[in-house]
Amino acid sequence: MASDLENIKDSTEMETFLTHELSPQPPALFIDGLMWKPMKSTLGILSFVTQQPTVPDNAIFVVDGGHLLHTVVWPKASTYHDVFQSYIAYTLKHFGVGTVVVFDGYNVTSTKAMEQNRRASKVTSRSIIFDVNMKITTAQSAFLSNSSNKRRFIDLLSQEMQAAGIRVKQSEADADLLIVSTALTLADDAEKPVVVVGTDTDLLVMLVALA
């Protein structure tokens, strides 16, 4: 290819060469095998938006499971069962029985998987085969950076939560759409105030768009 290019006499002969893909992935979309990280604009809430001073007593909560996983601090020198109980206690204390927790999915390849791989590259952990009675030997951030660990952790945590009266859903990939659709369905069916708990601005944008 290089020698052929050197023999080109004018620009009209470039057409044949430019019909070939010169890279396995479009550089405008990928870098080092991963999709470019998109820039999220800061979402400004204007002053004319009326703020609710308190949450209604009869509200139903829909919680972003990814947010919850990192909000609860794991107790030191504990077992995985102790950690699961910490999540349950936190959820029941702040949101109550009947809360719906929605987790991301980790069983399919999606654009979310690219971001998960990018985060995992910053903090690494080996895959751990564990049960509820096993003592924790890995830091919370490192453990949750491993998709295999997180997948098994969510599976076991979901079972414990459901036994405690907390409803659990898991998306096939990114949970944002399932969080929003769950909240809107509950608002229609239960005819009660619904509160969405999360830190992703996409949740607010999607709620406004779909409400």
NORURPE-V259544 format. One record per residue. SS is DSSP state (a for helix, b for strand, c for the rest). PHI is phi in whole degrees, 0 to 359 (NA if undefined). BURIAL is # if it has 16 or more other C-alpha atoms within 10 Angstrom, else .. Layout:
# NORURPE-V259544
ss | phi | burial
SS | PHI | BURIAL
SS | PHI | BURIAL
This chain:
# NORURPE-V259544
ss | phi | burial
c | NA | .
a | 296 | .
a | 294 | .
a | 297 | .
a | 297 | .
a | 293 | .
c | 270 | .
c | 293 | .
c | 266 | .
c | 209 | .
a | 295 | .
a | 293 | .
a | 272 | .
a | 283 | .
a | 304 | .
a | 299 | .
a | 286 | .
a | 281 | .
c | 279 | .
c | 264 | .
c | 288 | .
c | 266 | .
c | 216 | .
c | 293 | .
c | 223 | .
c | 300 | .
c | 298 | .
c | 289 | .
c | 248 | .
b | 233 | .
b | 215 | .
c | 54 | .
c | 85 | .
b | 243 | .
b | 295 | #
c | 303 | .
c | 285 | .
c | 288 | .
c | 272 | .
c | 261 | .
c | 289 | .
c | 291 | .
c | 267 | .
c | 264 | .
c | 266 | .
c | 289 | .
c | 293 | .
c | 281 | .
c | 287 | .
c | 284 | .
c | 267 | .
c | 275 | .
c | 293 | .
c | 223 | .
c | 274 | .
c | 304 | .
c | 297 | .
c | 263 | .
c | 290 | #
b | 256 | #
b | 257 | #
b | 243 | #
b | 249 | #
b | 290 | #
a | 296 | #
a | 297 | #
a | 296 | .
a | 295 | #
a | 303 | #
a | 263 | .
a | 283 | .
c | 281 | #
c | 273 | .
c | 291 | #
c | 294 | .
c | 284 | .
c | 50 | .
c | 233 | .
b | 263 | #
a | 295 | #
a | 298 | #
a | 298 | #
a | 294 | #
a | 301 | #
a | 294 | .
a | 295 | #
a | 295 | #
a | 295 | #
a | 298 | #
a | 296 | .
a | 295 | #
a | 292 | #
a | 293 | .
a | 267 | .
c | 234 | #
c | 92 | #
c | 295 | #
c | 93 | #
c | 299 | #
b | 252 | #
b | 253 | #
b | 243 | #
b | 256 | #
c | 293 | #
c | 260 | #
c | 229 | #
c | 250 | .
c | 228 | .
c | 272 | .
c | 207 | .
a | 297 | .
a | 295 | #
a | 299 | #
a | 298 | #
a | 292 | #
a | 297 | .
a | 293 | .
a | 295 | #
a | 293 | .
a | 294 | #
c | 291 | .
c | 277 | .
c | 226 | .
c | 247 | .
c | 209 | #
c | 287 | .
c | 287 | .
c | 240 | .
c | 268 | .
c | 225 | .
c | 231 | .
c | 294 | .
c | 267 | .
c | 281 | .
b | 283 | .
c | 280 | #
c | 237 | .
c | 234 | .
c | 298 | .
a | 305 | #
a | 297 | #
a | 291 | .
a | 300 | #
a | 284 | #
c | 283 | #
c | 267 | #
a | 298 | #
a | 295 | #
a | 298 | #
a | 295 | #
a | 298 | #
a | 292 | #
a | 299 | #
a | 295 | #
a | 300 | .
a | 288 | #
a | 297 | #
a | 299 | #
a | 298 | .
a | 294 | #
a | 294 | #
a | 296 | #
a | 293 | .
c | 265 | .
c | 91 | .
c | 258 | #
b | 281 | #
b | 230 | #
b | 231 | #
b | 225 | #
c | 283 | #
c | 287 | .
c | 220 | #
c | 291 | #
c | 271 | #
a | 305 | #
a | 296 | .
a | 293 | #
a | 299 | #
a | 293 | #
a | 295 | .
a | 296 | #
a | 297 | #
a | 292 | #
a | 295 | .
a | 297 | #
a | 296 | #
a | 282 | .
a | 282 | .
c | 275 | .
c | 54 | .
c | 234 | .
c | 297 | #
b | 241 | #
b | 246 | #
b | 264 | #
b | 247 | #
c | 181 | #
c | 244 | .
c | 278 | .
a | 295 | .
a | 301 | .
a | 298 | #
a | 293 | #
a | 299 | .
a | 291 | .
a | 297 | #
a | 296 | .
a | 290 | .
a | 261 | .
c | 297 | .
